[in-house]
């Protein structure tokens, strides 16, 4: 058991009551509080003093409590503010202005990766593969992309806005889906060529040096023939939904050494290209010829005990508690260097 004479704050965005969007797409927010208390248990077992700090409707009250408690370091689990994932980077920016040492990615990286289309441009500029895509602000026909197409909000996370009808096969379905997302999410819509193949993800961890953890694959083999092989919102968050039980994560993935090495190397390159730090997850789709394309870089993935990142840590042989110890050390090191 290690003892550290430090006070650690664990900040998370508190669950907001259902909005007009509907409770069916708020399960991801409810899970953040559970994750915060899992982290609390891990940190206190390490010997740190720790306090959970929910971010609720008043940001000033949040800052005031931070000031009174005078944390030595803050574990930042905030995935948004007031039910808006787009404000995730703003929370980190406020912590940077206060010169508060915190774990996880910077406001710059969080803002960049929130914009999926802009992230694609950065990755492509570094020679990294992504699916061909268009950003749409109006429902209009597309002639420069090949069907089927994958349609999703450009600046959401946790699979918000992604359902079985997100994969479209013709112009009529495309127009209908784009129009629905524009009205529902009030933001541009990302339309990309759908890669009908295998889906992988690679967790990356800054553990003194960057490490790509074992590759994970989503096993779609049990999905109904009529359903697209994607990680929809239902598949990710509703345990009683058939899609949930038929999108099984397998870690380590059953792949050859050459494929594993290529995915891990690409994940590390994407991590660096988007200026990530501490940890992130890079998602891939692979076509039938074995060509992998990056779907997105997630700089604030779910790191609860039952999620994929923790599963990758376990497959790597790293204790969950030691992961948090290293992140705390990383944040304090950045503070000393500033």
C-alpha positions, 0 to 999 in steps of 0.5 A: 500500500502506497501513501501519498500526502496529497488531496486528489479531486475527482471531477465529473459532470453530474447527470442532467434531467432528460432534455427534449432529446429524450432520456433514451440518449442520456444513459452515457451521462448517468454512467459517469458518476458510477465511474467517478466512484470507482476511481475514488475507491481505486485512489483511496486504496492507493493511500491518497486522500480523495474527494468526489467533485460533481460539476452541476449547473453552476460552474462558479459553485464548482470552482468555489468548492475547488478553491476551498478544498485546495486539491493538489491534483484533479482527476478530470472525468468531465465529458461535458457540462449541462448535458452538452458534450461540446463543452467538454473542452471548456471545462479543461480550459477553465482548469488550465486558466486556474493552473490546476494540475489535472489528468487527461487531455488538454482543452486543445486536444479535447476540442479538436477531437470533438470535431470529427471532420477536423480530426480527419483532416489532421490525421490525413495531413499526417498520412494516416488513413480515414474513410472518405467523408463530407461535412453537411450543413443541409440535406442535399444529394451526394455524388462524390461518395459511394454508398453505403454511407454512415451518417452521424453528428459531427461533434457528439460522443458516446455514440450519440445519434448513432442507430441502426438507420445511421447506415444508408444505402440510397439518396432518399435515406441519406436526405432523411437521415441528414435532415433528422440529425440537423434538426435534433443535434443542431450541428453539422452532420458527418457523412462518410463511406461505410466500411463494412468489415471488422472493427477494432480499437487500440487504447494508448497510455502514457506510462513514462513512455507511450504504450499501445495496449492490446488490440480489442475487436468488436465481435459482430458475428451474432448481430441479426442479418438485417442490422448493420455491424456498428456500435450504435447507442443501443449496443453501447448502453442498453444491456437488455437490447439485442444489439448490446449482447451481439457487439461483444468486445474481444481483447486481445483480438484474434489477429495476426502479429502483422495486423496487431503491430500495424494497428498499434503503430497507427494508434500511436501515430494518431495519438501524437498527431492529435497532441494527446496526452495521458490516455486515449482510444483510437477506433478503426474499421478494416475492409475485407482486403485488410485495409484499416481506416481510423474512425476517430480518436477518443481523448476521453474514453469510458475508463470505468471498470467494465469498459474497454479501456480497463479491459485493455489494461487488464490484458496488458497486465497493468493494475487499474489502481496503478493506471490512476497512480501514473496519471496523477504522477503525470499531472504533477510532473506537468505542474512542476515543469510549468 
